[in-house]
Amino acid sequence: MTKVKLLKFRFKPGSKQIWLDWSKELERRKEEVIASMKKEGMISEACFISDDGEFVYYFVETNDFGKTQKSIEENPNPIDIEHKKSRESSLEFVGKQECLFHFNID
């Protein structure tokens, strides 16, 4: 069974557009994103903005978060480096949301 996380971030002051622009760039580079995800063992990844536009919710799914994180840290793809830079410059971690249930049809 896969594992999931939902993380909550708030925009750092004056940095919302950085993340919005980066999100568009990820869409544009979708093939590169998918290749990176496969290499890392990531199954799915999604990003949502709150109704009030103040928060970002980040959903990730993998079979093993430890292996995925190790892969990212040991041999990051160029897009992963850019992603981390954009995230760190524009988002502030608020917390991990508790998963009450997650169903996946394999």
N, C-alpha and C positions, 0 to 999 in steps of 0.2 A: 504494500500500500504506500502511496506517495505521501510526502509530508508537505505541509503548507505553512506559510507565514503571511500575516498581514501587518505591515508596519505603517505607522503614522508619522508624518513629517509636517512641519510648518515652514512656510517660506521665510527665509532670512530677509530683513528689511531691504527693500529695493532690488531684490534678486528674482522675483517671480518670473520675469521675462526670460531670464537665463534658462530656467527649467522648461518653460514653455517652448522656447526655441530648440532646446536640446531634444525634447520629446518629438518635435517635428523632424529633426535630423535623424532620430532613431527610426522613425517611419520611413524616411527616405532611404536609409541604409538597412532595410529589413533583412535582406539576404545575409549581410555581415552579422547582424544581431543573431539570427537563427543559427548560423555556423558557430558563433561563440557559445551560444546556449547549449548546443549539442556537445561541444568539446567539454563544457563544464558539468554536464549531466543535468542541466536544468530542463524541466518539462514545460513549464509555462511561467510567464511573467506578465503582469499587467499593472498599469498605473492609472489612478483615478484622482480627480480633483474634487474637493468638497463643493457643495452647493454655494457656500459663501465665498469660495475662491481663496480661502486662507490655508487650507491643508491639502496634503497629498497623501493618498493611501496607496501603498505599494504591495502587491500580491505576488508571491513567488511560490513555485511548486517544484519539488525535486524528490528523488528517492532517498538522498542522503545529503543533508546540509553540510556535514563535515567534509565530505569529499568534494562537494561543489565549491565550498569556500577555499579549501586547500588548492584546488585547481586554479581558481582565480588569483590567489596570492602567489603561487609558485610560477605560473607562466601566463600572465595576463595578456589578452589580446589587445591590440591598439584601441579598439572601441571600448574595452573595459576600462582602460586607463582614462580615456576621455569621459566616460560615464561617471567614474568616481570623482573626477575633477569637477564636473558639472554639478553632481549631487552635493559635494562638500561645499561648493561655493554658493549654492542657492537654497539648500534645505537643512533644516535643523531637526534632528530626531526627537520625536515626542514620546513614542512608546510602541511596544508590540501589542497587538490586539489579541485577545484570547479567542481561539477557535473552538466553538461549541460543537460543530460537526463539519465534516467534509466527506463527500461521497464522490467516487470516481469510478466510472465504468471502464474497465480494461478489456 
